């Protein structure tokens, strides 16, 4: 079963639920806001926009109080995400820069440090490692990269991982290219942080298993599909992730270091086509509509999926990291939908 919420008749670029799911923040494409994220524990909301700014919204007795963030970028901000420990957030941009932002108590404002090299184009997507130090980015230069965002005085020294041990700010811990040269629309760390998935414009999903710092990865596994490009990813388990995009319905991939495959579709449009007598009745109705109105049906433009246009973002909705039972999606059709995952 799925829960469908039609919020607007305009596109939704991004959405985020609070931890108790009592609060929903959305960014709409009709405005300049491009991305939004809610910190689960503090309930702070961060937004970024095409006007090159980011705002942190904090609850107050009189409503939500905004604080401007010093991003220091000269192109649109494209994507924003809080770190898991909620002490920092990262903002991608069209300026070939990622702004890693943190609160400076002495001056009572949010400031940023820039990750620049070797980014060569717009950053589309960001994802945090569970340790809140490593940061993945997907960009229009066909690369998915993993950077260190370690900030002295803000972060605790992280435990060693397969991505590295001593990792000063802006260290490149991993760099992977899409073989077709397609834009990398989305990146996502697995629940353990030991694998990275990215979706590219050639309708592929790639999962990378690193081995050790400055060593070739254990495996780089790509699944190429015949679908339209995916633009968002969401891990539900260590061996399962969901992808969605321009085909208007999510699909589930399953696998491990031995290989990945497209397992099944959620809200599969082929299953709503009917069978037997219903198909015969549908065919008869189609010819009647062609005769009367010159078109095949009364709802020519309706898709056989819940979302009636591209899906922009997937988010975990229910469950815990590594065992997500429900996920939410938002799309260009103005809907926010909650789907269940097969156990």
N, C-alpha and C positions, 0 to 999 in steps of 0.2 A: 504494500500500500504506500501511497505518497500523499503528502500534504501540499496543496497548491495555494499560493497567495499571490493574487494579482494586485500589485501595489500601485503601478502607474501604467500609463499608455506611452511611456518613453523608455528608452534603454536604461538598464542598470549596469554600470561599469564594474562595481564591486559591492560586496556586502560582508558584514561581520556580525555574529551573534556574541552576546556576553556569555560567561561560563554557565550561568543558570538559565540562559536562553530567554530571559525576561526583557532583554534589550536588543534591538536590531538597528544597526547603522548601515545605510546604503549610500552609494555615490551614483549620481545620475549623469548620463552623458549630455543632457541638455544644459548643464552648467559646466564650470571649468574644473570641478572636482573629479580627479581621475582614479583615486584609490582611497580606501578607508580601512582601519583596523581597530579593534577593541582589545585592550589589555585585560585578560580574564580576571585578574585579582584586584587591580586598582580601578578597573572600569574606566580608565582614561581612554579617550578616543583620539586617534591621530588621523588626519586627512592631508592629502597633497593634491595639487592642482596644476592646471596649465599655466597659471600666472607665476610659476616658479617658487611658490611658497608652500609651507607646511604649517599646520596648526595642531596644537595639542589641546583637546577639550577636556576640562575637568568638571565633575559635578559640584555644584554649589547650591546654597539655599535658594538662590534666585534663578537657577537654571544652569546651563552649561557655559563655563567661562573659558574663552579661547586664549591661548598664548602663542604668539608668533615664534617660529623657529628660524634661526639664521642658517639657511641652506647654502647660500653663496653659489648659486648655479645660474647660468644664463640661458637655459632652455627649460621646457616644460618638465615638471615632475610627473613621473609616470606610474610609480608603484611604491607602496609603503607597507612595512611590516614591523611589528614589535618583536623584540627578542624574547625568547621563552621566559627569561628572568625579569623582563619588563623594565630593565634599567636603560635600555637603548632602543632605538628603532632605526631602520635603514630606509633610505629614499632613493629609488632609481630615477634616472632622468634622461632627457634627450641630449644632455651636454657631455655625454661619454664619461659620466661621473656618478659614483654612488656616495651619497652623503650619509655617514653613520653619525647619528645624533644622540647626545646624552645631556643630562641636566647638570648645569654648573651652579652649585649652591651659593658660591661667593657672590655671583652677580644675579642670581635668581632668574636664569633664563636657559633655554635649550640652545646648545651650540653644536657644530658638526665638524667632523674630520672627513676628508675626501679620499676615496679609493679611486685612482685614475688609471694607472697602467695595469694591464695592457688593453683596456677597453677601447674599442675603435668605432663604436656606434651606439645607438639608443639602447638603454637597458629596459627590457620589457617586464622582467619578473625577478623577484627575490625570494629566498627561502633561508630560514635560520636552521643551523644544526642544533640539536638538543642542548649543547654546552653553551649556547649564547655567544660564542666567539667566532665560529666559522660561519661564513655567509656565502650562499650560492647565488649566482646571477646568470640569467639568460638574456642574450642581446641580439641585435639585428646583424651582427657580424658573424653569425652562424656558430657562435661559441657558447658553451656552458662552462662557467668557471667557479672555483671555490676559493674564496679569499679569507684571510684572517682579519678580523675587525677588533683585535685586542687593543683596549685602551687602558693604559696604566692609570691606576687610581679609581677606575670604574669596575674593571673586570678582575675576578680572581683567576690565578693561573690555572688553565684547564688541565684535566688529566690527558695523558698522551692518547692519541687516536690513530687510526689508519691514515688519517690525513696529515699528521705531523705532530711534533712535540713542542719545540721552541718556534713559535709563530708570531713574530712581530707584525704590527699593523701593515696591511697591504701586501703581505706575503701571498703569492699565488700557490695554493696547495693542490690544485688540480685544474686542468684545462682540456676541454674536449670539444671537438668540432663535429658538426653535422656533415655527413659525407656528401650530401646534395647541395650544400651551401645555403640551406634554408634558414630563415630567422628562427631563433630559439624562443618560443613563446612562453614556455613555463618550465620551472625547475622545482624540484621537491626532494628533500632528504627523506630517507626511510625512517621509521620510528626509532631505530637504534642509532641512526646517523652513519651507519657503515655502508650505505649505498646511496647513490644519487640518480634520480630519474629526470629526464628532460624531454619535452615535446617540441618538435620542429615543424616548419611549414611544409615539409614533404610528407605529412601525415604519418610520421613515424614517432614511436616512443622508444627511448634508449635508456637502459639502466646500466650504471657503471659501478663496479665493485673494486675500489682501490686496494692496493696491497700494502704499500709502505711509502713514506715520503721519498720523492724523486725516483720511484720505481714504477715500471709499467703496471697497470691495473691487473688484477686477477682476471677480470672479464669485462668486456664492453658489449652488451647484448642489445641489438636493435630489432624492433618489430615494426615492419612496414605494412600499412593497411591500404585498402582501396577507398577509405572514407575521406571526407574533407578534413582539412587540418585541425588538429587539437590545439587549444589555446590555454588549457588549464589542467592541472594534475592534483590528485589528492590520494595519499597513502591511507589505506584502511588497516592493513596488517603488514608485517614484514615481507610477506609473500604475495601481496595483493595491492593494486592501486587502480584508481578510477581516472579516466580521461574523458574530456568533453570539449566541444568546440562548435564548428560550423555545421555539423550534422544534427544538431539540436537535441541529441539524446546522449546520455553518458554510456560509456562502455568500460568493462572491467578487464584488466590484465592480471594474469597470475603467473608466478614462476619463482625461480631462485637462481643461484649462480650457474646452474646447469642449463638454463634457458627460460625464456618468457614467451607467453602466447596470449592472444586475445581470447578470453574465456567466454564472455557472454555480454549481451547488451542489456542495459537497464532502460525500461520504457521502450522496448523494441517496437518500431513502427510496423514491422512485418506481422507481428502477432495481433495487431488490431485490424487486420484486413478482413478477418472473418473466414468462414468456410461453408461449403455446401449450399444450403438454401439461402443463407445470408448473402453469399457472393452472387448467386443468381439474381436475387432481388436488387442488389446493388447495381449489377450490370443493366437490368431493365430500367432502373431509375436513371442511370447515366444516359441511356438513349432518349428517354423522355425529356430530360433536361436539355440535351443537345437539340432536340426537335423544337422545344418551346422557347429556349433562351439562347441557343447557340453556344452553350458551354456544357461541360460534362456533368456538373453537379451544382447544387445550390451553394455549396461551400468550397468552390474551386481553390481558394487560397489557404484553406485550413490544412495543416499537417496532421499526420496520424500520431503525433507525439504531444506530450504535455507542453513542453516549450515550443512556441511557434516561431522561434528565431534562434540565432546562435546563442550558445551558452558562454558566458564570459568568465565566471569564477565558480570553482567548487571549494567547499569548506567542510571539515569535520563538524558534525552536529551533535551526535550522541555516542557515548562510549569513551574509552580512554585511548591514549597513544598506544598503538600496536593492536588495538581491538576496537576499531570504530564500527558501530552498528548502523548508524545513519549518517548521511552527508547531505548538505544543502547546496543548491545551485541557484545562480541568478543569471538573467539573460537579457538580450536586446528586446525581448517582448515585454519587459517590465514585470516578469514573474520571479518570485522566490519559491523554490520547490524543495521539499525534504523527501529524499529517497531512502529506502532501506537497502542494506547489503546482505546478500546471501551468506549464511554462516558456513 
